[in-house]
Amino acid sequence: MDPIAEDFFPPMPARLEETGLNVKFVSALLFRSMYLLGLETNVAIAAQLRLGQGIVDDLLGKLKQQGFIEIKGFEGADSRVARYSLTTAARDLAIESARQCEYVGPLPVPLAQYQEQVVRQGLANEQISMERLASALSHLVLPASVIRRLGPAVNSGQSLLIYGPPGNGKSSISEAIGRAFAQPIFIPHCVEVDGQVIRVYDPTVHEEIREEKSGAGDYRELLKKRPDPRWTRCRRPVVVTGGELTLEMLDLDFDQTAKFYEAPPQMKAIGGVFIIDDFGRQLVRPKDLLNRWIIPLERRVDYLKLHTGKKFDVPFDELVIFSTNLSPRELMDPGLMRRVKYKLHLDPPSMADYVSIFQGVCRRREMDLPDEILSWLLEDFYPRHGGSCAAFHPAFIVEHAEATCRYMGREPRLTRDLVADALENLFLVERAPGASAPGASAPESSAPESSAPAVGSARAERAS
C-alpha cells in the first residue's frame, strides 16, 4: 500500500463550527438519535454521531441550558459518562424532525468539505506503473501490447472503451484495473446538501481498510493526529453496472419513507473506477446514455438535483470504462466518440494463448489435458467452425466436463466425447437426423451461441 499522503487525511474537528454544519442541523440529528435509538449517555451519542466527545459534551451543555436536555445521572462512579433524556419540548422537536427525515447515523459531511476532499485525493494523484498493472492483470493471459496500451488510459483517469468479440476478457480486464490502484482514499458516510442527507458510503462498493491490513504503520501515525471518524478509509472503489442501468439510476434516489437520499452509482465511484458493462444492451438507448455523460466526461464535473429543485455539482473524478461486444460505430456518433479518450479493441486469443489458458484451467482443477484433445480442437474443430475460439472456452469446456462426470459418478477428466458434449452447449448445431455430434463428424452448419450460458462466463482465465 502506498504511504498515505498527509494532505489526503481529513482531521478531527475540534469545534462544532469545524464540522461545517449549523447547530440546528446537528441538534436535530442528536434529538432524532436519542428519540429513535433510545440513546442516553454522552459517550453513546458521540459514538453514534462520530463526533469528538468534547464537541458533544459542549452541545449537550448548551441544549440543557436551553431546556431541551435533562441530566438523569452518571454511569456508576465515572462522572465523565453522564445519562441524558429529552424534555417534552425536545421530544416534540425529535418527532417533527423524524417526519422530515428519519436518518440517524454519523454526522454528514457538508458538500463543500466533500468537494475539497475529492480534489485532494484525486485519481490522477496515483500513477500506475507498467509492473503494477501487469501484476493486477497477471491472472489473465494477455498480449503485452494490451497492457502497454491500457497504462496511459488508466493513468489518465478519464474514459476508456474496451470492445471486441464476446468472451475474451473485457469485463475481467475492467475489474482488474480497479485492483491496480493501491492508494487509500476517504469516503464520507453521508453528505449534507441544503439541509438534505445523501448517503454515499456503501459497504457493497467501498472496501474499508482497517489498521491490521497493509500500511498499518503509516495509519497508526495518522491515528495520533485524530482522524475525522465521519470518513471511512477505503480502497479506491470499483462500481460495476450492466444491462440494468437506466438514466433514472444516475440521479439521486430519494427514499419517500425515510426522507433521505442514496447516492447514484457514479457518485459512489468517485475517486475510483466506474464500469458500464455490456454497453449498448441497456434499456435506454446508448446515445441517450452517452448524452448524459457529455458534461461529466468533458468538464469532469457532474450535476445532480434534489427533489426540492436545488442543483449542485460534484467532481467527476473517476475512470469510466465502457465495455461492449457491439460495434462502437453503432453505439455513438463521432462527436460522442471523441469524448471517450481511449479505445482498445480486444481480439480473441492467439492459438498459443488459447493453449496457455486451457493449460492453466486444467492445472488449477488438477485435471490432465490430453494432447489429442488440443490437437483435435486446434486442427479440426475450430478450423471447421471458422476458427472462432474465445478466451472463455477452456473454462466452459472443463466446467461442463466436470458436471457430466459428477452426474455419471466418475472422476473428472477430459475425453473427446465430453468435450464434444460441452461444445454442443456452446454452438448452435444443425445436422441431419442420426448424424453424430461435432466430435465425431462435421455438422451441416453451426454458429456461435451468443446468448448461451457461456456468455455469462466470458472471462479470460489464469495462465497458472
LODO-91666 format. One line per 2 residues: number of its first residue (from 1); their letters; for each residue z, x negated, y negated of N, C-alpha, C. Coordinates in steps of 0.1 Angstrom, whole numbers, m for minus. Example, Ala and Ser with C-alpha at 12.3 -4.5 7.8 and 13.67 -1.06 7.14 Angstrom:
2
1) AS) 78,m132,57,78,m123,45,78,m132,33 ~ 71,m128,22,71,m137,11,79,m129,0
//
This chain:
464
1) MD) 0,m9,12,0,0,0,0,m9,m12 ~ m9,m6,m22,m9,m13,m34,4,m12,m42
3) PI) 8,m22,m49,20,m21,m57,19,m9,m67 ~ 30,m3,m70,30,9,m78,30,4,m93
5) AE) 20,7,m100,20,3,m114,31,11,m122 ~ 38,3,m130,49,9,m137,44,20,m147
7) DF) 32,18,m152,26,28,m161,24,41,m155 ~ 23,42,m142,20,54,m135,32,63,m133
9) FP) 44,57,m135,57,62,m130,62,72,m140 ~ 64,85,m137,70,94,m147,85,93,m147
11) PM) 91,88,m157,106,86,m158,114,99,m159 ~ 126,98,m154,135,110,m155,138,113,m170
13) PA) 137,126,m174,141,130,m188,155,128,m190 ~ 159,122,m201,173,120,m205,179,132,m212
15) RL) 170,140,m219,175,151,m226,165,163,m223 ~ 170,175,m225,162,187,m222,149,187,m230
17) EE) 149,181,m242,137,181,m251,126,172,m244 ~ 130,162,m236,121,153,m230,113,160,m218
19) TG) 118,171,m214,111,179,m203,98,185,m209 ~ 97,186,m222,86,192,m228,86,207,m228
21) LN) 97,213,m223,98,228,m222,109,233,m232 ~ 107,245,m237,117,251,m246,129,256,m238
23) VK) 140,257,m246,153,262,m239,152,275,m233 ~ 144,284,m240,143,298,m235,136,298,m221
25) FV) 126,290,m219,119,290,m206,128,284,m195 ~ 135,273,m199,144,267,m189,155,276,m185
27) SA) 161,283,m195,172,292,m193,168,303,m184 ~ 156,309,m187,151,320,m178,150,316,m164
29) LL) 145,304,m161,144,299,m147,157,297,m141 ~ 167,292,m149,180,290,m144,187,303,m141
31) FR) 185,313,m149,191,326,m146,185,332,m133 ~ 171,331,m132,165,337,m120,170,330,m108
33) SM) 171,316,m109,175,309,m97,190,313,m93 ~ 199,315,m102,212,319,m99,212,333,m93
35) YL) 204,342,m99,204,356,m95,198,358,m82 ~ 186,352,m80,178,355,m68,182,346,m56
37) LG) 187,334,m59,191,325,m48,206,324,m46 ~ 214,330,m55,228,330,m53,234,316,m56
39) LE) 228,308,m64,233,295,m67,246,297,m76 ~ 255,288,m74,268,289,m81,272,276,m88
41) TN) 271,264,m81,276,252,m86,265,245,m95 ~ 271,237,m104,262,229,m113,253,219,m105
43) VA) 259,214,m94,251,205,m86,240,212,m79 ~ 242,224,m74,232,231,m67,221,235,m76
45) IA) 224,239,m89,215,243,m99,206,231,m103 ~ 212,219,m105,204,207,m108,195,203,m97
47) AQ) 199,204,m84,191,201,m73,179,211,m72 ~ 181,224,m75,171,234,m74,160,232,m85
49) LR) 165,229,m97,156,227,m108,150,213,m109 ~ 156,204,m101,152,190,m101,153,184,m115
51) LG) 165,186,m121,168,181,m134,180,172,m133 ~ 182,163,m142,193,154,m142,206,162,m144
53) QG) 217,158,m137,229,165,m138,234,167,m152 ~ 233,156,m160,237,157,m174,230,168,m182
55) IV) 217,169,m180,210,179,m187,214,193,m183 ~ 216,195,m170,221,208,m165,235,212,m170
57) DD) 244,202,m170,257,204,m175,258,208,m190 ~ 249,201,m198,249,204,m212,243,218,m214
59) LL) 233,222,m207,227,235,m208,237,246,m204 ~ 244,244,m193,254,253,m188,265,255,m199
61) GK) 269,244,m205,279,245,m215,275,253,m227 ~ 262,251,m231,257,259,m243,255,274,m239
63) LK) 251,277,m227,250,291,m222,263,297,m221 ~ 273,290,m218,287,295,m217,292,299,m231
65) QQ) 289,290,m241,293,293,m254,286,306,m260 ~ 274,308,m255,266,320,m259,269,333,m251
67) GF) 278,331,m242,283,343,m234,274,347,m223 ~ 266,338,m218,257,341,m206,262,336,m193
69) IE) 271,326,m193,277,320,m181,292,320,m182 ~ 298,322,m170,312,321,m169,316,310,m158
71) IK) 327,303,m161,332,293,m151,341,300,m142 ~ 339,299,m129,347,305,m119,358,296,m113
73) GF) 356,283,m115,365,273,m110,358,261,m106 ~ 364,253,m97,359,240,m93,359,239,m78
75) EG) 350,230,m73,349,228,m58,360,219,m54 ~ 371,224,m48,382,215,m44,388,208,m55
77) AD) 390,195,m52,397,186,m62,387,179,m71 ~ 374,181,m69,364,175,m76,360,183,m89
79) SR) 365,178,m100,363,186,m113,349,184,m118 ~ 341,175,m111,327,174,m116,318,185,m110
81) VA) 322,192,m100,315,202,m93,321,216,m97 ~ 315,222,m107,320,235,m112,312,247,m106
83) RY) 319,258,m105,313,270,m100,311,280,m112 ~ 299,285,m113,295,294,m124,290,307,m119
85) SL) 291,317,m128,285,330,m125,278,336,m137 ~ 269,345,m135,262,351,m147,270,362,m152
87) TT) 270,364,m165,276,375,m172,267,387,m170 ~ 271,399,m174,263,411,m173,250,409,m181
89) AA) 252,403,m193,240,401,m202,230,392,m195 ~ 235,381,m189,226,371,m183,220,377,m171
91) RD) 227,386,m163,221,392,m151,210,401,m155 ~ 212,409,m166,201,417,m171,189,409,m175
93) LA) 191,398,m181,180,389,m185,173,383,m173 ~ 181,380,m162,175,375,m150,166,385,m143
95) IE) 171,398,m143,163,409,m137,150,411,m145 ~ 151,411,m158,139,413,m166,129,401,m165
97) SA) 135,389,m164,127,377,m162,120,377,m149 ~ 127,382,m138,121,383,m125,109,393,m124
99) RQ) 110,403,m133,99,413,m133,86,406,m139 ~ 88,397,m148,77,390,m154,72,378,m146
101) CE) 81,372,m138,77,360,m130,88,358,m120 ~ 85,358,m107,95,356,m97,97,341,m92
103) YV) 90,332,m99,90,318,m95,104,313,m96 ~ 109,307,m85,121,299,m85,118,286,m78
105) GP) 122,275,m84,119,262,m78,120,251,m88 ~ 115,239,m86,116,228,m95,110,232,m109
107) LP) 116,227,m119,112,230,m133,98,225,m134 ~ 89,234,m139,75,229,m141,73,218,m151
109) VP) 62,211,m150,58,201,m160,49,207,m170 ~ 51,205,m183,42,211,m193,28,205,m191
111) LA) 18,213,m195,4,209,m194,1,195,m200 ~ 6,193,m212,3,180,m219,8,168,m211
113) QY) 20,169,m205,25,158,m197,17,156,m185 ~ 12,167,m179,4,166,m167,m9,160,m170
115) QE) m15,163,m181,m28,157,m185,m26,142,m188 ~ m16,138,m194,m13,124,m197,m11,116,m183
117) QV) m4,122,m174,m1,115,m161,m14,114,m153 ~ m23,124,m153,m36,123,m146,m44,111,m151
119) VR) m44,109,m165,m51,98,m170,m45,85,m166 ~ m32,84,m166,m25,71,m163,m28,67,m149
121) QG) m29,77,m140,m31,73,m126,m45,77,m121 ~ m55,75,m130,m69,79,m127,m75,72,m115
123) LA) m84,79,m109,m91,74,m97,m98,60,m100 ~ m103,59,m112,m110,46,m115,m101,34,m116
125) NE) m88,37,m116,m78,26,m117,m78,18,m103 ~ m82,25,m93,m82,18,m80,m96,16,m75
127) QI) m100,3,m73,m113,m1,m68,m112,m5,m54 ~ m120,1,m46,m120,m1,m31,m130,m13,m28
129) SM) m124,m23,m21,m132,m34,m16,m141,m30,m4 ~ m151,m38,m2,m160,m36,10,m152,m37,22
131) ER) m143,m46,23,m134,m48,35,m126,m35,38 ~ m120,m30,27,m111,m18,29,m119,m6,33
133) LA) m131,m4,27,m139,7,30,m144,6,45 ~ m148,m6,48,m152,m8,62,m141,m5,72
135) SA) m129,m9,68,m117,m6,77,m115,9,78 ~ m116,16,67,m114,31,68,m125,38,76
137) LS) m137,32,77,m148,37,85,m150,31,98 ~ m140,23,102,m142,14,114,m142,23,127
139) HL) m137,35,127,m137,44,139,m151,50,141 ~ m160,47,131,m174,53,132,m184,41,135
141) VL) m194,44,142,m205,34,144,m215,37,133 ~ m216,28,123,m225,30,112,m232,17,109
143) PA) m245,18,104,m252,6,99,m244,0,87 ~ m245,m13,85,m239,m20,74,m244,m15,61
145) SV) m257,m11,61,m263,m6,48,m256,7,43 ~ m251,15,52,m244,27,48,m231,24,40
147) IR) m223,14,46,m211,10,39,m214,3,26 ~ m224,m4,26,m228,m11,13,m231,m1,2
149) RL) m239,10,6,m243,20,m4,m231,29,m8 ~ m222,31,1,m211,40,m2,m201,34,m12
151) GP) m199,21,m12,m189,15,m20,m191,18,m35 ~ m202,16,m41,m204,19,m55,m201,34,m58
153) AV) m205,43,m49,m203,57,m51,m188,60,m51 ~ m181,54,m42,m167,57,m41,m159,52,m53
155) NS) m163,40,m58,m156,34,m69,m160,40,m82 ~ m171,48,m83,m175,55,m95,m165,66,m98
157) GQ) m159,72,m87,m150,83,m88,m157,95,m94 ~ m170,97,m92,m178,108,m98,m183,118,m87
159) SL) m195,116,m83,m201,126,m73,m210,119,m64 ~ m211,124,m51,m219,119,m41,m224,130,m32
161) LI) m237,129,m29,m244,138,m20,m247,131,m7 ~ m242,135,4,m245,130,17,m253,140,25
163) YG) m265,137,29,m274,147,35,m281,140,47 ~ m286,149,56,m293,144,67,m291,154,79
165) PP) m297,151,91,m296,160,102,m282,162,106 ~ m279,173,112,m265,177,116,m260,167,127
167) GN) m247,165,127,m241,158,138,m241,143,138 ~ m243,138,126,m243,123,125,m232,117,116
169) GK) m222,124,114,m210,119,108,m208,121,93 ~ m216,130,87,m214,133,73,m200,137,69
171) SS) m195,147,77,m181,152,74,m171,141,77 ~ m173,134,88,m163,123,91,m163,112,81
173) IS) m175,108,76,m175,98,65,m168,103,53 ~ m171,116,49,m165,121,37,m149,121,38
175) EA) m144,125,49,m129,125,50,m124,111,51 ~ m131,102,58,m126,88,59,m126,81,45
177) IG) m135,85,36,m135,79,23,m121,81,16 ~ m116,93,18,m103,96,12,m92,87,17
179) RA) m93,83,30,m82,74,36,m84,60,31 ~ m95,56,24,m97,43,20,m88,40,7
181) FA) m84,50,0,m75,48,m12,m61,46,m7 ~ m55,36,m14,m41,32,m10,m31,34,m21
183) QP) m36,35,m33,m26,36,m44,m20,50,m45 ~ m7,50,m46,0,63,m47,m1,70,m60
185) IF) 0,83,m61,0,90,m74,11,100,m73 ~ 14,106,m85,25,115,m86,19,129,m89
187) IP) 24,139,m81,19,153,m82,31,162,m86 ~ 29,170,m97,40,179,m101,41,191,m91
189) HC) 53,196,m89,54,208,m81,46,219,m88 ~ 49,221,m101,42,231,m109,39,226,m123
191) VE) 30,233,m129,26,230,m143,28,243,m151 ~ 33,241,m163,35,252,m172,24,252,m183
193) VD) 18,264,m184,8,266,m195,10,279,m202 ~ 13,278,m215,16,290,m223,26,300,m217
195) GQ) 37,294,m211,47,302,m205,45,306,m191 ~ 33,304,m186,29,307,m172,31,296,m163
197) VI) 34,298,m150,36,288,m140,25,287,m130 ~ 20,275,m128,9,272,m119,14,262,m108
199) RV) 14,267,m96,19,258,m85,7,248,m81 ~ 10,235,m82,0,225,m79,2,219,m65
201) YD) 15,215,m63,18,207,m51,17,216,m39 ~ 9,211,m29,6,219,m17,8,209,m5
203) PT) 18,211,3,21,202,14,10,201,25 ~ 1,211,25,m10,210,34,m21,201,29
205) VH) m20,198,16,m30,189,10,m24,176,5 ~ m12,176,0,m6,164,m6,4,158,4
207) EE) 0,146,8,9,139,18,19,130,10 ~ 32,135,11,42,128,4,45,114,10
209) IR) 47,104,2,50,90,6,65,89,4 ~ 72,88,16,86,86,15,90,71,15
211) EE) 102,68,11,107,55,9,105,46,22 ~ 107,52,34,106,44,46,92,39,49
213) KS) 81,45,42,68,41,45,65,28,37 ~ 52,24,39,48,11,32,50,12,17
215) GA) 54,0,12,57,m1,m2,71,3,m5 ~ 80,3,5,94,8,3,101,m1,m7
217) GD) 98,m14,m6,105,m24,m15,102,m21,m30 ~ 89,m19,m33,85,m15,m46,91,m2,m51
219) YR) 91,7,m42,96,21,m46,111,20,m48 ~ 119,12,m41,133,11,m43,136,6,m57
221) EL) 127,m4,m62,129,m9,m75,127,2,m85 ~ 117,11,m83,114,22,m92,125,32,m92
223) LK) 131,34,m80,142,44,m79,154,40,m89 ~ 156,27,m91,166,23,m100,163,27,m114
225) KR) 150,30,m117,147,35,m131,147,50,m132 ~ 152,57,m121,154,71,m121,141,79,m123
227) PD) 133,81,m112,121,88,m113,123,103,m116 ~ 114,109,m123,115,124,m125,112,131,m112
229) PR) 123,138,m107,121,144,m94,112,157,m94 ~ 107,161,m106,98,172,m106,84,168,m101
231) WT) 82,154,m99,70,149,m94,72,143,m80 ~ 62,145,m72,63,140,m58,53,129,m56
233) RC) 58,118,m51,49,106,m48,41,108,m36 ~ 28,108,m38,18,112,m27,7,102,m26
235) RR) 0,103,m14,m13,96,m13,m23,104,m21 ~ m34,97,m25,m44,105,m32,m49,116,m23
237) PV) m50,128,m28,m54,140,m19,m68,140,m15 ~ m70,146,m3,m84,149,2,m84,164,5
239) VV) m92,171,m3,m93,185,m2,m107,189,4 ~ m107,196,15,m120,199,21,m122,214,21
241) TG) m134,218,16,m138,232,16,m151,233,24 ~ m154,245,29,m167,246,36,m174,259,33
243) GE) m179,266,43,m187,278,41,m179,289,34 ~ m166,288,35,m158,299,29,m157,298,14
245) LT) m161,287,8,m160,285,m6,m167,296,m14 ~ m161,302,m24,m167,311,m33,m164,307,m48
247) LE) m171,313,m57,m168,310,m71,m154,314,m75 ~ m150,325,m69,m136,330,m73,m125,320,m69
249) ML) m128,313,m58,m118,303,m53,m116,292,m62 ~ m125,290,m72,m125,279,m81,m117,283,m94
251) DL) m112,295,m94,m104,300,m105,m89,300,m101 ~ m80,301,m111,m66,302,m108,m64,315,m100
253) DF) m55,314,m90,m52,325,m82,m39,331,m86 ~ m39,343,m93,m27,349,m98,m21,358,m87
255) DQ) m9,356,m83,m2,364,m74,4,377,m81 ~ m2,388,m78,2,400,m86,17,404,m83
257) TA) 22,400,m72,36,403,m68,46,393,m74 ~ 43,380,m72,53,370,m76,51,367,m91
259) KF) 39,370,m96,36,368,m110,35,353,m114 ~ 30,345,m106,27,331,m110,14,327,m102
261) YE) 9,315,m106,m5,311,m101,m4,301,m90 ~ m15,301,m82,m17,290,m73,m30,282,m79
263) AP) m28,269,m79,m39,261,m85,m52,262,m75 ~ m64,262,m81,m76,262,m73,m78,248,m66
265) PQ) m86,248,m56,m87,235,m48,m91,223,m56 ~ m100,225,m66,m104,213,m73,m93,207,m82
267) MK) m83,216,m86,m72,211,m93,m62,204,m84 ~ m61,208,m72,m52,202,m62,m58,188,m58
269) AI) m71,187,m60,m78,174,m56,m78,164,m67 ~ m73,167,m79,m73,158,m90,m66,145,m86
271) GG) m73,134,m89,m68,121,m85,m72,116,m71 ~ m80,125,m64,m84,121,m51,m99,125,m48
273) VF) m101,131,m37,m114,134,m32,m115,149,m29 ~ m126,155,m34,m129,170,m32,m142,171,m24
275) II) m141,176,m12,m153,176,m3,m158,191,m2 ~ m171,193,m5,m177,206,m3,m186,204,10
277) DD) m181,207,21,m188,205,34,m197,217,36 ~ m207,214,44,m217,225,47,m223,230,35
279) FG) m225,222,25,m230,227,12,m244,234,14 ~ m245,246,8,m257,254,10,m255,265,19
281) RQ) m244,265,26,m241,276,36,m229,285,31 ~ m226,284,18,m215,292,13,m221,306,10
283) LV) m213,316,8,m217,329,5,m224,330,m9 ~ m220,321,m18,m225,320,m31,m238,311,m31
285) RP) m248,314,m39,m260,306,m39,m256,291,m44 ~ m263,281,m38,m260,267,m42,m262,265,m56
287) KD) m272,271,m63,m274,268,m77,m263,274,m85 ~ m258,286,m81,m246,292,m89,m234,283,m87
289) LL) m232,277,m75,m220,269,m73,m222,256,m82 ~ m234,250,m82,m236,238,m89,m235,241,m105
291) NR) m240,252,m109,m239,256,m123,m224,256,m127 ~ m215,260,m118,m201,260,m121,m196,246,m123
293) WI) m203,236,m117,m198,222,m118,m205,214,m129 ~ m214,220,m137,m222,212,m146,m213,205,m156
295) IP) m204,212,m163,m195,206,m173,m185,197,m166 ~ m178,200,m155,m169,191,m149,m176,178,m145
297) LE) m188,179,m139,m195,167,m134,m200,158,m146 ~ m204,165,m157,m210,158,m168,m199,152,m177
299) RR) m189,160,m181,m179,157,m191,m166,153,m185 ~ m164,154,m172,m152,150,m165,m140,158,m170
301) VD) m142,171,m173,m131,180,m177,m135,194,m171 ~ m124,201,m166,m126,214,m161,m119,224,m169
303) YL) m124,236,m171,m118,246,m179,m113,258,m170 ~ m101,262,m172,m95,273,m164,m90,283,m174
305) KL) m88,295,m168,m83,306,m177,m72,314,m171 ~ m61,317,m178,m50,326,m174,m55,340,m174
307) HT) m47,349,m168,m51,363,m168,m48,369,m182 ~ m41,362,m190,m38,366,m204,m50,363,m213
309) GK) m60,356,m208,m72,352,m216,m71,338,m221 ~ m59,332,m220,m57,318,m225,m65,308,m217
311) KF) m74,300,m224,m82,290,m217,m75,276,m219 ~ m76,268,m210,m71,254,m211,m80,245,m203
313) DV) m79,232,m206,m86,222,m198,m77,212,m191 ~ m83,207,m179,m76,197,m172,m86,186,m169
315) PF) m82,174,m168,m91,163,m165,m97,165,m151 ~ m110,163,m150,m117,165,m137,m119,151,m131
317) DE) m107,145,m127,m107,132,m122,m106,132,m107 ~ m118,132,m101,m119,133,m86,m133,129,m82
319) LV) m134,124,m70,m147,121,m64,m151,134,m57 ~ m162,139,m61,m167,152,m55,m178,148,m45
321) IF) m177,152,m32,m187,148,m22,m193,161,m17 ~ m206,162,m18,m214,174,m13,m220,169,0
323) ST) m217,176,11,m222,172,24,m230,183,30 ~ m243,180,34,m252,191,38,m262,186,48
325) NL) m267,194,57,m278,191,65,m291,198,61 ~ m290,204,49,m302,211,43,m309,201,34
327) SP) m321,204,30,m329,196,21,m323,197,7 ~ m320,186,0,m314,187,m13,m324,194,m23
329) RE) m337,193,m21,m346,200,m30,m346,215,m28 ~ m341,220,m17,m339,234,m15,m326,239,m22
331) LM) m317,230,m25,m304,233,m30,m302,232,m45 ~ m310,223,m51,m308,220,m65,m321,216,m72
333) DP) m322,220,m85,m334,216,m92,m331,202,m98 ~ m341,195,m104,m340,182,m109,m328,180,m119
335) GL) m326,190,m127,m315,190,m137,m302,189,m131 ~ m300,196,m120,m287,196,m113,m286,183,m105
337) MR) m298,179,m99,m298,167,m91,m293,155,m98 ~ m297,154,m111,m294,141,m118,m279,141,m121
339) RV) m272,152,m121,m258,152,m124,m249,148,m111 ~ m256,148,m100,m249,142,m88,m253,127,m88
341) KY) m244,119,m91,m248,105,m95,m253,96,m83 ~ m247,99,m71,m251,91,m60,m256,100,m48
343) KL) m266,95,m41,m271,102,m29,m273,93,m17 ~ m269,98,m6,m270,90,7,m276,98,18
345) HL) m287,94,23,m293,101,35,m288,94,47 ~ m282,102,56,m277,97,68,m286,100,80
347) DP) m292,89,85,m301,91,96,m294,92,110 ~ m301,97,120,m295,97,134,m293,82,138
349) PS) m284,80,147,m281,66,151,m293,60,158 ~ m294,46,157,m304,39,165,m300,40,179
351) MA) m309,37,188,m306,37,202,m294,28,206 ~ m294,16,199,m283,7,201,m270,12,197
353) DY) m270,19,185,m257,25,180,m253,37,189 ~ m263,44,194,m261,55,203,m253,50,216
355) VS) m258,39,221,m252,33,233,m237,29,230 ~ m235,23,218,m222,19,214,m212,31,213
357) IF) m218,42,207,m209,54,206,m206,59,219 ~ m216,60,228,m213,65,242,m203,56,249
359) QG) m205,43,248,m195,34,255,m181,36,249 ~ m180,38,236,m167,40,230,m160,52,235
361) VC) m168,63,236,m163,76,240,m157,75,254 ~ m165,69,263,m161,67,277,m149,58,279
363) RR) m149,47,271,m138,38,271,m125,45,268 ~ m125,53,257,m113,60,253,m108,70,263
365) RE) m117,76,271,m114,85,281,m112,79,295 ~ m113,66,295,m112,59,308,m122,64,318
367) MD) m134,65,314,m144,71,323,m156,61,324 ~ m161,59,335,m173,50,337,m185,56,331
369) LP) m194,48,326,m207,52,321,m218,45,329 ~ m223,52,339,m233,46,348,m246,42,340
371) DE) m251,30,344,m263,26,337,m275,36,339 ~ m275,42,351,m286,51,353,m286,64,344
373) IL) m274,67,340,m273,79,331,m279,75,317 ~ m275,63,312,m280,59,299,m296,57,300
375) SW) m300,51,311,m315,49,313,m322,62,313 ~ m317,72,320,m324,85,321,m324,92,307
377) LL) m313,91,299,m312,97,286,m322,90,276 ~ m321,77,276,m329,70,266,m344,69,269
379) ED) m347,68,282,m361,65,286,m368,78,291 ~ m361,88,294,m367,100,299,m363,112,290
381) FY) m351,116,290,m347,129,284,m350,129,269 ~ m345,120,261,m348,120,246,m362,119,243
383) PR) m370,110,249,m384,109,246,m391,123,249 ~ m387,129,260,m394,142,263,m389,153,253
385) HG) m378,151,246,m373,161,236,m375,156,222 ~ m384,148,219,m387,143,206,m378,133,201
387) GS) m370,126,210,m361,116,206,m350,120,197 ~ m346,133,197,m336,139,188,m322,136,192
389) CA) m318,124,193,m304,121,196,m295,122,183 ~ m282,124,185,m273,125,173,m260,118,177
391) AF) m253,115,167,m240,107,170,m230,115,177 ~ m230,128,176,m220,136,183,m223,139,198
393) HP) m236,136,202,m240,139,216,m231,133,226 ~ m228,120,226,m219,114,236,m206,122,239
395) AF) m199,125,228,m186,132,229,m189,146,235 ~ m199,152,230,m202,166,235,m205,165,250
397) IV) m213,156,255,m216,155,269,m204,152,277 ~ m196,142,273,m184,139,281,m174,150,281
399) EH) m172,157,270,m163,168,270,m167,179,280 ~ m180,182,280,m185,193,289,m184,188,304
401) AE) m186,175,306,m185,170,320,m170,171,324 ~ m161,167,315,m147,168,319,m143,183,322
403) AT) m148,192,314,m144,206,316,m149,211,329 ~ m161,207,333,m167,211,346,m159,205,357
405) CR) m155,192,356,m147,186,367,m134,192,368 ~ m127,196,357,m114,202,358,m116,216,365
407) YM) m126,223,362,m128,236,368,m130,235,383 ~ m137,225,387,m140,223,401,m130,215,409
409) GR) m119,211,401,m108,203,408,m112,189,412 ~ m121,183,404,m125,169,407,m120,160,396
411) EP) m120,147,399,m117,137,390,m128,136,379 ~ m125,135,367,m135,135,356,m145,123,359
413) RL) m158,125,358,m168,115,360,m181,120,354 ~ m190,111,352,m203,114,347,m214,113,359
415) TR) m221,124,361,m232,123,370,m244,129,363 ~ m256,127,369,m268,132,362,m267,147,362
417) DL) m262,154,372,m262,168,372,m252,173,361 ~ m241,167,360,m231,171,350,m237,169,336
419) VA) m243,158,334,m250,155,321,m260,166,318 ~ m268,169,328,m279,179,326,m273,192,322
421) DA) m262,196,329,m255,209,326,m250,209,311 ~ m244,197,307,m240,196,293,m251,198,283
423) LE) m262,192,286,m274,192,277,m279,207,276 ~ m277,215,287,m282,229,286,m274,236,276
425) NL) m261,232,273,m253,238,262,m257,233,248 ~ m265,222,248,m269,215,236,m282,219,231
427) FL) m291,222,240,m305,225,237,m309,239,242 ~ m317,246,235,m322,259,239,m334,255,249
429) VE) m333,260,261,m343,256,271,m350,269,276 ~ m363,268,276,m371,279,282,m379,273,293
431) RA) m378,279,305,m385,274,316,m389,286,326 ~ m398,284,334,m403,295,343,m392,298,353
433) PG) m391,310,359,m381,313,369,m382,303,380 ~ m370,299,385,m369,290,396,m371,275,392
435) AS) m374,272,380,m375,258,376,m361,252,374 ~ m360,239,376,m347,233,376,m343,229,362
437) AP) m331,224,361,m325,220,348,m332,208,343 ~ m330,204,330,m336,193,324,m334,180,331
439) GA) m323,179,338,m320,166,346,m330,164,357 ~ m336,175,362,m344,174,374,m359,174,370
441) SA) m363,182,360,m377,183,357,m378,187,342 ~ m389,184,336,m391,187,322,m392,202,319
443) PE) m385,208,310,m386,222,306,m400,224,299 ~ m403,237,299,m416,240,293,m415,238,278
445) SS) m404,241,272,m402,238,257,m387,238,255 ~ m384,231,244,m369,231,241,m368,227,226
447) AP) m357,231,220,m354,228,206,m339,227,205 ~ m335,218,195,m320,216,194,m314,229,189
449) ES) m302,232,195,m295,245,192,m285,241,181 ~ m290,244,168,m282,240,157,m270,249,155
451) SA) m270,261,161,m258,269,160,m249,269,172 ~ m252,260,181,m244,259,193,m230,253,190
453) PA) m220,254,199,m207,248,196,m207,234,192 ~ m218,227,196,m219,212,193,m218,210,178
455) VG) m223,219,169,m222,216,155,m208,215,150 ~ m199,222,156,m185,221,152,m179,208,156
457) SA) m186,201,165,m181,188,169,m189,176,163 ~ m196,180,152,m206,170,147,m199,158,140
459) RA) m195,149,148,m188,137,142,m193,125,149 ~ m195,114,142,m198,101,148,m185,96,155
461) ER) m187,90,166,m175,86,174,m171,72,172 ~ m159,68,177,m154,55,176,m162,46,185
463) AS) m163,33,180,m170,23,188,m161,17,198 ~ m148,17,196,m139,12,205,m125,18,203
//
